[in-house]
Amino acid sequence: MSNERRREVIAALRKGTVPQRGLDFLAVGLRPFEPVIAGELGDVAQGGAVFKAVRGDYGCGKTFFGRWVQEFAKKKGFAVAEVQISETETPLHRLETVYRRAMEQLSTADCFLGAFRSVLDGWFYGLEEEVLAEGTLAPDDPRALADRADELLERRLADITRATPQFAAALRAYRAAQRGNDHATAEGLAGWLAGQPHVAAAVKRAAGVKGDVDHYAALSFLRGLLLILKDSGYAGLVLVLDEIETLQRVRGDVREKGLNALRQLIDDIDGGRFPNLYLLTTGTPAFFDGPQGVRRLEPLAQRLHVDFQTDPRFDNPRAVQLRLSAFDHDRLVEVGTRVRDLYAAAASAPDRVRRLAHDGYVDRLARAVAGRLGGKVGIAPRLFLKKLVADVLDRIDQFADFDPTEHYQLTVGDAELTAVERESQASGVDDIELDP
């Protein structure tokens, strides 16, 4: 792992968040899923489409799993995007907002975030490269090159025009603005194509389009993006909708709209409307099985139903739902020692880090953190890794006389805990926080 990526991983763990990159090193217990994910991504790259739901309790690593799939997909030539579903900022029933957030988070192997503009520019550049590869035009004749590229553009836009005429019209205008060095119009059209609201009317008039991207246009624009990605040499798009269980906390009418939007996405994927799309959602078991989740919409419940009554060892990873098992103590210690070794690789005194934070100490710290959380190892990884990095490894690295066995005593304050972690400490029902 590069020093830059190592710093990113350690910095994220220090804050108690999931790293954006470098997750292969931390992946514990995910290898059994790799062959199935690889096979499904291969099908998507050949023009198929896949919907996958990941279920697991808090602390099982659903967000981690989603980002691990994204990293895995980027190595196979996919563009990826992750959207955190929330009640206010990104409600699922507002697909135009979901689309906009996805374009803001679009990532490729060459561009970590904000790759939408580079994908567009790369597509147009590829057209000119293809024209030059024909060998019929002189490279020093820009006018002939532009005309021939425009002819090729119209042929490529035929499929996009059938799928979403406004998307194609904006692409033409975007190219014309770039060619005419009208950067303001080009920027505005790129933003409109990415679903951004409040684009100036003059910019939209230049492309002959009106209004903002709405719920229905968002799905058409997604299809247009998939065509551009495939035409640009990408294998497709992996879109992760994380924390979809937030639908349970919204008003009943909003919840129904969100569930119906999810059903619509699944049906469109099954109907072949989104070739080269891998859609992954994450949620808690309560969302998939409880009365305030999927079960409120019978057609959706039927599409997502999987029998999880059998031994988890025999779960079918090819099913529409994957079940993530909670962390046990051995897995917690394993990821802790991996983080310790990753930290030591760039520490000022790596030998001292490994000697003082030895395997036995990591084991004891893992037990202590889990004990503070009511013995629930499954919800301990976030807090455990944060304590390990920020309270132990950082101090060993900075202070030559610091010995965690002598100078560190685990403390856990309410301010650093999530609601689920605080509830695990409750000694009785009166100590459990409720969110009305």
Secondary structure, DSSP 4 states (H G I P E B T S, - for coil): --HHHHHHHHHHHHHT---SS-GGGT--S-GGGHHHHHHHHHHHHTT-EEEEEEE--TTS-HHHHHHHHHHHHHHTTEEEEEEE--SSSS-TT-HHHHHHHHHHT-B-SS-SS--HHHHHHHHHHHHHHHHHHH--S-TT-HHHHHHHHHHHHHHHHHHHHHH-HHHHHHHHHHHHHHHTT-HHHHHHHHHHHTT-S---HHHHHHHT--S---HHHHHHHHHHHHHHHHHTT--EEEEEEE-GGGGGGS-HHHHHHHHHHHHHHHHHHHTTSSTTEEEEEEE-HHHHHSTTTGGGSHHHHHHH-----S-GGG--TTSSEEEPPPP-HHHHHHHHHHHHHHHHTTSSSHHHHHHHT-HHHHHHHHHHHHHHTTT-GGG-HHHHHHIIIIIIIHHHHH-TT--HHHH------GGGS-HHHHHHT-SSGGGS----
